[in-house]
Amino acid sequence: MAMAEMPGINRRRREGLYLLKGEHMKRFLTVAVIALLVAMPAASFAQTVITDEELNAITAEEGVSIDFTNMRVGGTTTLTSLSWGDTSGFTPGYNTAGYFGFRNIAVTGYLANIPSGTMNVDMGTNTGTSETKIFFVFPTITLGTANISGWLCGDRLATLDSTGYSQGGILGFTGFSTQVSGTMAVYAHGP
């Protein structure tokens, strides 16, 4: 039977369907890979050589930078109690627990505000003393502007909420604000 007489061949040619097999597939893949390599721009393989002087001007350090943008802490902040005390009391006569502190603390406004800035954290060892330090370089941080109020209390419970607590007065700060900036170093020291 001649090729023209094969029923499937004419149908495939009319529909434009040709299957690549064997040697035809290898030639097609080879041509495709060569075409991709030729199509890639030569500039993608370019490298620039820099001089020793340019290389000496380049410095690199390890460390961490933290960028702040309009970071605020606060709004309305509350604290049920903040106390300091002694679980065993003292003698004579005051031999049960007693606590002193603040109750129902409310802060309106911002506790901290960093409009923008970068905090850098870096670590190094002094070659002469072998002392290792971590350095924190802070952006300007504004603490406040906040209004703080609460009760000054004494109680037998650390939570300052027993039925027999004593209110000693009212705590109030209005328009509290300060700024923090500079460098902080953290390191271990000998005895």
Buried (B, 14 or more C-beta within 10 A) or exposed (E): EEEEEEEEEEEEEEEEEEEEEEEEEEEEEEEEEEEEEEEEEEEEEEEEEEEEEEEEEEEEEEEEEEEBEEBEEBEEBEEEBEBEBEEEEEEEEEEEBBBBBBBBBEBBBBBBBBEEBEBBBBEEEEEEEEBEBEBBBBBEBBBBBBBBBBBBBBBBBBEBEEEEBEEEEEBEEEEBEEEEEEEEEEEEEEE
